[in-house]
Each structure stands twice: as structure tokens, then as C-alpha cells.
């Protein structure tokens, strides 16, 4: 059984912001990044429990996991998610060079 993936509004906003920043520099690069992000979301149901805990777990008091994906340039990005019940909630996306997320940066399930 695979778990459904729910992308929160915050995670969508994060992804849109990263995409816009990349698009200002390279439209093609932004499109490739977005495709890598979508590939990560598509693969998440099969590998969610194998993904390691994100550093944010320490202060969020939840098991926040991270799926790391890279661009062709080798820059690492993180899709942050929690598994609650039978749903994978993508709660944030962090770009290369961004600080760790705070609890205010994540759209954690209540």
C-alpha cells in the first residue's frame, strides 16, 4: 500500500519561491529543478519511511523527514515531510544555502 502525498500551502509557496528565484537566472534551470521536485514527490510514497530525519526534527518535536534531491549542477534541495496516519504531508521545501527551517517555516499538521 502506498501513502498519498499532500503538499501543504507552505510547501507550494516554498517551491514557487525557489522556482521564481531560479527562473530569474535560468528558465531552463528552473524547469529542470521543478521536474526534479515533482520526481521526488512521485517517488515519495515508495521511499518515505526510508528517508532520514531532518535536523528540524530536533526542535519541531515531530519526526520531520527529508527527501534530498539535486539539480544537474549538484546543488541539494530538501523536501521536508511528516508521515501522519496514512498521509505524507510535505510541509516545506528548502533550497541550497538556506538555513534550517524553524517551526514557523513549516506547515505542520495539527
N, CA and C of each residue as an Amber inpcrd file, in Angstrom:
protein
   330
   0.8430000  -1.1770000   0.0000000   0.0000000   0.0000000   0.0000000
   0.8930000   1.2460000   0.0000000   0.5870000   2.1770000  -0.8650000
   1.3370000   3.4260000  -0.8940000   0.5060000   4.5310000  -0.2520000
   1.1920000   5.4060000   0.4130000   0.5220000   6.5060000   1.0990000
   0.3550000   7.6860000   0.1530000  -0.7820000   8.3740000   0.2330000
  -0.9630000   9.5600000  -0.6010000  -0.0860000  10.7070000  -0.0920000
   0.2960000  11.5920000  -1.0100000   1.1280000  12.7460000  -0.6920000
   0.2580000  13.9980000  -0.7520000   0.2960000  14.7710000   0.3120000
  -0.4030000  16.0500000   0.3730000   0.6490000  17.1470000   0.4940000
   0.6780000  18.0540000  -0.4700000   1.6170000  19.1760000  -0.4380000
   0.8860000  20.3540000   0.2000000   1.4160000  20.8540000   1.3050000
   0.7650000  21.9480000   2.0220000   0.9420000  23.2670000   1.2680000
   0.1370000  24.2300000   1.6530000   0.2500000  25.5650000   1.0390000
   1.6480000  26.1380000   1.2400000   2.2030000  25.9370000   2.4210000
   3.5490000  26.4600000   2.7000000   4.5900000  25.8310000   1.7800000
   4.5120000  24.5130000   1.5970000   5.4650000  23.8300000   0.7200000
   5.3060000  24.3120000  -0.7200000   4.0660000  24.5320000  -1.1570000
   3.8370000  25.0760000  -2.5030000   4.4500000  26.4630000  -2.6270000
   4.2830000  27.2860000  -1.5960000   4.8580000  28.6320000  -1.5980000
   6.3880000  28.5560000  -1.6630000   6.9710000  27.6670000  -0.8650000
   8.4250000  27.4930000  -0.8800000   8.9070000  27.0990000  -2.2780000
   8.2290000  26.1220000  -2.8810000   8.6180000  25.6520000  -4.2190000
   8.4620000  26.7650000  -5.2500000   7.3790000  27.5200000  -5.1580000
   7.1660000  28.6400000  -6.0870000   8.2610000  29.6870000  -5.9430000
   8.6700000  29.9690000  -4.7100000   9.7210000  30.9590000  -4.4670000
  11.0560000  30.4960000  -5.0330000  11.3870000  29.2330000  -4.8110000
  12.6420000  28.6960000  -5.3470000  12.6020000  28.7230000  -6.8700000
  11.4760000  28.3060000  -7.4410000  11.3340000  28.3090000  -8.8960000
  11.5150000  29.7230000  -9.4600000  10.8710000  30.7100000  -8.8390000
  10.9630000  32.0970000  -9.3170000  12.3940000  32.6140000  -9.2380000
  13.0750000  32.3070000  -8.1460000  14.4600000  32.7410000  -7.9840000
  15.3410000  32.1250000  -9.0820000  15.1490000  30.8310000  -9.3280000
  15.9300000  30.1580000 -10.3700000  15.5800000  30.6860000 -11.7540000
  14.2930000  30.9440000 -12.0070000  13.8450000  31.3990000 -13.3280000
  14.4400000  32.7480000 -13.6900000  14.7050000  33.5980000 -12.6860000
  15.3450000  34.8850000 -12.9540000  16.7500000  34.6970000 -13.5070000
  17.3560000  33.5850000 -13.1870000  18.7210000  33.3040000 -13.6150000
  18.7800000  32.3960000 -14.8340000  17.8550000  31.4300000 -14.8760000
  17.8350000  30.4740000 -15.9840000  16.4680000  29.8010000 -16.0460000
  15.7220000  30.0920000 -17.0950000  14.4080000  29.4740000 -17.2530000
  14.5360000  27.9590000 -17.3570000  15.4970000  27.5120000 -18.1440000
  15.7080000  26.0730000 -18.2970000  16.0880000  25.4030000 -16.9920000
  16.9500000  26.0690000 -16.2230000  17.3560000  25.5380000 -14.9280000
  16.1900000  25.4370000 -13.9670000  15.3240000  26.4490000 -13.9950000
  14.1430000  26.4340000 -13.1310000  13.2110000  25.2870000 -13.5090000
  13.0340000  25.0710000 -14.7960000  12.1610000  23.9750000 -15.2420000
  12.7440000  22.6190000 -14.8680000  14.0610000  22.4700000 -14.9960000
  14.6990000  21.2060000 -14.6020000  14.5870000  20.9910000 -13.0960000
  14.7400000  22.0720000 -12.3200000  14.5880000  21.9610000 -10.8630000
  13.1760000  21.5010000 -10.5240000  12.1830000  22.1100000 -11.1680000
  10.7920000  21.7650000 -10.8690000  10.5050000  20.3150000 -11.2220000
  11.0490000  19.8500000 -12.3160000  10.8570000  18.4510000 -12.7060000
  11.5050000  17.5230000 -11.6740000  12.6830000  17.8900000 -11.1670000
  13.3380000  17.0870000 -10.1220000  12.4870000  17.0770000  -8.8490000
  11.8850000  18.2070000  -8.5220000  10.9980000  18.2930000  -7.3560000
   9.7880000  17.3860000  -7.5530000   9.1540000  17.4450000  -8.7250000
   7.9990000  16.5800000  -8.9910000   8.3860000  15.1040000  -8.9670000
   9.5560000  14.7700000  -9.5020000  10.0290000  13.3830000  -9.4520000
  10.1730000  12.9160000  -8.0040000  10.6670000  13.8070000  -7.1530000
  10.8150000  13.4840000  -5.7340000   9.4540000  13.2200000  -5.1030000
   8.4780000  14.0630000  -5.4150000   7.1240000  13.8670000  -4.8680000
   6.5160000  12.5600000  -5.3560000   6.7390000  12.2350000  -6.6310000
   6.1950000  10.9920000  -7.1890000   6.8140000   9.7590000  -6.5240000
   8.0990000   9.8480000  -6.1800000   8.8080000   8.7140000  -5.5840000
   8.5650000   8.5890000  -4.0820000   8.0690000   9.6440000  -3.4700000
   7.9380000   9.6820000  -2.0160000   7.1020000   8.5470000  -1.4240000
   5.9580000   8.1750000  -2.0050000   5.1830000   7.0890000  -1.3890000
   5.9680000   5.7930000  -1.2280000   6.8430000   5.5000000  -2.1420000
   7.6010000   4.2470000  -2.0870000   8.8130000   4.3270000  -1.1650000
   9.3060000   5.5390000  -0.8890000  10.5410000   5.6270000  -0.1200000
  10.4510000   6.4840000   1.1420000   9.2720000   6.9540000   1.4890000
   9.1280000   7.9030000   2.6030000   9.7270000   7.3780000   3.9060000
   9.4420000   6.1440000   4.2480000   9.9330000   5.6250000   5.5270000
  11.4390000   5.3740000   5.5100000  12.0400000   5.3150000   4.3320000
  13.4840000   5.1270000   4.2370000  14.2480000   6.4540000   4.2930000
  13.5400000   7.5630000   4.1540000  14.1870000   8.8720000   4.2100000
  14.5520000   9.1880000   5.6540000  15.7130000   9.7920000   5.8150000
  16.1920000  10.1200000   7.1500000  15.4770000  11.3030000   7.7740000
  15.6720000  11.4360000   9.0790000  15.1070000  12.5680000   9.7930000
  15.8650000  13.8390000   9.4220000  15.1260000  14.9260000   9.2950000
  15.7210000  16.2330000   9.0220000  16.2130000  16.8290000  10.3390000
  17.2080000  17.7160000  10.2800000  17.6570000  18.3780000  11.5070000
  16.5150000  19.1000000  12.2280000  15.5140000  19.5430000  11.4870000
  14.3790000  20.2560000  12.0630000  13.5920000  19.4130000  13.0590000
  13.7230000  18.1030000  12.9980000  13.0150000  17.2170000  13.9340000
  13.3560000  17.5400000  15.3760000  14.5850000  17.9870000  15.5920000
  15.0450000  18.2440000  16.9520000  14.1980000  19.3010000  17.6570000
  13.8490000  20.3690000  16.9620000  13.0900000  21.4360000  17.6160000
  11.6100000  21.4570000  17.2280000  11.2130000  20.6630000  16.2620000
   9.7940000  20.6060000  15.8940000   9.0330000  19.5910000  16.7310000
   9.7460000  18.7590000  17.4460000   9.1300000  17.7340000  18.2910000
   8.2490000  16.7840000  17.4890000   8.5650000  16.6530000  16.2030000
   7.8940000  15.6940000  15.3250000   8.9750000  15.0300000  14.4910000
   8.6530000  13.8920000  13.9280000   9.5870000  13.2420000  13.0170000
   9.4710000  13.8880000  11.6410000  10.1850000  14.9890000  11.4700000
  10.2380000  15.6490000  10.1660000  11.3270000  14.9450000   9.3680000
  10.9470000  14.4020000   8.2480000  11.8910000  13.6810000   7.3830000
  12.2570000  14.5530000   6.1920000  13.3190000  14.1670000   5.5050000
  13.7430000  14.9310000   4.3460000  14.0470000  14.0150000   3.1720000
  13.5560000  14.4280000   2.0180000  13.9000000  13.7690000   0.7650000
  14.8150000  14.7530000   0.0390000  16.0520000  14.3580000  -0.1410000
  17.0400000  15.2360000  -0.7650000  17.0610000  14.9690000  -2.2630000
  17.0100000  16.0500000  -3.0310000  17.1400000  15.9280000  -4.4790000
  18.1020000  16.9940000  -4.9680000  18.7240000  16.7160000  -6.0980000
  19.7630000  17.6110000  -6.6070000  19.4550000  18.0820000  -8.0150000
  20.0170000  19.2350000  -8.3290000  19.9340000  19.7480000  -9.6850000
  21.0920000  19.1710000 -10.4930000  21.0670000  19.4350000 -11.7640000
  22.1470000  18.9830000 -12.6290000  23.4790000  19.6020000 -12.2130000
  23.4110000  20.7850000 -11.6080000  24.6090000  21.4630000 -11.1180000
  25.1180000  20.8580000  -9.8110000  24.3360000  19.9550000  -9.2180000
  24.7490000  19.2820000  -7.9990000  24.2980000  19.9660000  -6.7160000
  23.5040000  21.0260000  -6.8190000  23.0060000  21.7050000  -5.6150000
  21.8810000  20.8690000  -4.9900000  21.9680000  20.7070000  -3.6780000
  20.9960000  19.8760000  -2.9670000  19.8280000  20.7100000  -2.4570000
  18.6520000  20.1640000  -2.5970000  17.4100000  20.7430000  -2.0880000
  16.7370000  19.6910000  -1.2300000  15.8730000  20.1440000  -0.3180000
  15.2180000  19.2090000   0.5940000  13.7150000  19.4150000   0.5930000
  12.9840000  18.3390000   0.3720000  11.5430000  18.3310000   0.5740000
  11.3280000  17.7920000   1.9850000  10.7730000  18.6230000   2.8510000
  10.5530000  18.2460000   4.2440000   9.1360000  17.7120000   4.4020000
   8.9930000  16.5950000   5.0960000   7.6690000  15.9910000   5.2130000
   7.5170000  15.2500000   6.5280000   6.2670000  15.0410000   6.8900000
   5.9310000  14.2120000   8.0470000   4.9240000  13.1640000   7.5840000
   4.9810000  12.0300000   8.2240000   4.0010000  10.9760000   7.9620000
   3.0480000  10.9810000   9.1450000   1.8140000  11.2970000   8.8740000
   0.8070000  11.3350000   9.9290000  -0.3370000  10.4160000   9.5150000
  -0.5430000   9.3860000  10.3080000  -1.5630000   8.4130000   9.9510000
  -1.1850000   7.7440000   8.6440000  -2.0400000   7.8650000   7.6640000
  -1.7890000   7.2390000   6.3670000  -1.5890000   8.2840000   5.2690000
  -1.0550000   9.4590000   5.6670000  -0.8200000  10.5400000   4.7030000
   0.5950000  11.0880000   4.8780000   1.2540000  11.3380000   3.7680000
   2.5410000  12.0250000   3.7720000   2.2420000  13.5010000   3.5350000
   2.6130000  14.3350000   4.5030000   2.4030000  15.7830000   4.3860000
   3.7370000  16.4380000   4.0610000   3.8640000  16.9990000   2.8580000
   5.0590000  17.7760000   2.5220000   4.8340000  19.1440000   3.1490000
   5.6910000  19.5110000   4.1210000   5.4460000  20.6880000   4.9510000
   6.3680000  21.8610000   4.6370000   7.3500000  21.6400000   3.7730000
   8.2620000  22.7130000   3.4000000   9.2670000  22.2400000   2.3780000
   9.8770000  23.1990000   1.7100000  10.9490000  22.9080000   0.7540000
  12.0630000  23.8980000   1.0460000  13.2700000  23.3890000   1.1710000
  14.4140000  24.2500000   1.4570000  15.3870000  24.1820000   0.3030000
  15.9060000  25.3490000  -0.0460000  16.8410000  25.4530000  -1.1460000
  18.2760000  25.3830000  -0.6930000  19.1420000  25.2260000  -1.6590000
  20.5740000  25.2080000  -1.3880000  20.9750000  26.5190000  -0.7180000
  21.6820000  26.4220000   0.3800000  22.1550000  27.6180000   1.0650000
  21.1840000  28.2060000   2.0680000  19.9650000  27.6890000   2.1550000
  19.0170000  28.2020000   3.1430000  19.3100000  27.6020000   4.5120000
  19.0170000  28.3780000   5.5460000  19.1570000  27.8780000   6.9100000
  18.1360000  26.7770000   7.1660000  18.3420000  26.0680000   8.2870000
  17.3480000  25.0830000   8.6910000  16.0240000  25.8060000   8.9090000
  14.9440000  25.1170000   8.6780000  13.6120000  25.6990000   8.8620000
  13.2850000  25.7800000  10.3550000  12.5460000  26.8040000  10.7170000
  12.0140000  26.9050000  12.0710000  10.6010000  26.3170000  12.0550000
  10.0110000  26.1690000  13.2130000   8.6490000  25.6450000  13.2430000
   7.7020000  26.5860000  12.5100000   8.0030000  27.8870000  12.4980000
   7.1650000  28.8580000  11.7850000   7.3150000  28.7190000  10.2660000
   8.4210000  28.1340000   9.8160000   8.6620000  27.9530000   8.3810000
   7.9500000  26.7250000   7.8240000   7.4170000  25.8870000   8.6830000
   6.8210000  24.6240000   8.2460000   5.3230000  24.6290000   8.5150000
   4.5930000  23.9590000   7.6340000   3.1460000  23.8410000   7.7650000
   2.8310000  22.4600000   8.3560000   3.1410000  22.3110000   9.6560000
   2.9920000  21.0250000  10.3160000   1.5230000  20.6970000  10.5720000
   1.1600000  19.4130000  10.4360000  -0.2270000  19.0240000  10.7240000
  -0.5450000  19.2350000  12.2020000  -1.7700000  19.5920000  12.4720000
  -2.1950000  19.8470000  13.8620000  -2.6330000  18.5890000  14.5390000
